[in-house]
């Protein structure tokens, strides 16, 4: 395929057991197939000894040849690889509850092109988002919470799956998801938590932080796992606080949440996040 100067580059991501010569072998395969490397990031995680790289490619790329070369490297060196066509817009689903500050921010960013994806649906356990979804012409599926938790989780899973998403964002969706749901979206489901994890996990982190008298509050965006607020961290940020009331503290924290969640989604959409066990490598 020929990539023109005004096109988005192809992105190649690869991981494998750390060993000499991986970067040289992968980049040689790219250039042999006619690709022009315009950006290269590489990292080895010291705790699990896994290597990862992200390569942005332009030029007259012979994609079939590159696939053949990379498959040969997979067999010889044990790497896993994915070639991402950024001309294809990812399908995004947002899940939320009653708090709408993150949802509203994401809708604006998607509309203006700040986040390059297609919002294909919203799933919510509360009716609060209905008016916003209608104004923005976004399909909404409501999965209200009743006495049967298992039935609600099944309804949530079916609602999300009906949109065939590439990425699911929990924008203050205030329900704990079971492993059979989180495993289905491994490294494809992002949550925003309103504290700087691992500090103050679980419910009411801002109130607990305010009671503790902390001098900084923040937010954490992470991939979702079955363990509550334990998934690999993608992005975090903080803001200093002083003699603020609880309501002022919450408001300041919500500002940080918007920024951190948007940054994490952008990094994911740009294939700049690589998961190594319970940690991530983020390519800047």
ABEGO torsion letter per residue (X at the ends): XBBBAABBBBBBBBBEBBBBGAAAAAAAAAAAAGBBBABBBBBBBAAAGBBBBBBBBBEBBBAAAAAAAAAAAAAAAGBBBBBBBAABBBBBBBBBBABAAAAAAAAAAAAAGABBBBBABBBBABAAAAAAAAAAGBBBBBBBBBABAAAAAAAAAAAAAAAGBABBBBBGBABBBBAAAAAAABGABBBBBBBBOABGBEBGAAAAAAAAGBABBBBBBBBBBABBGABBBABBBBBBBBBBBAAAAAAAAAAAAAAAAAAAAAAAAAGABBBBEABBBBBX
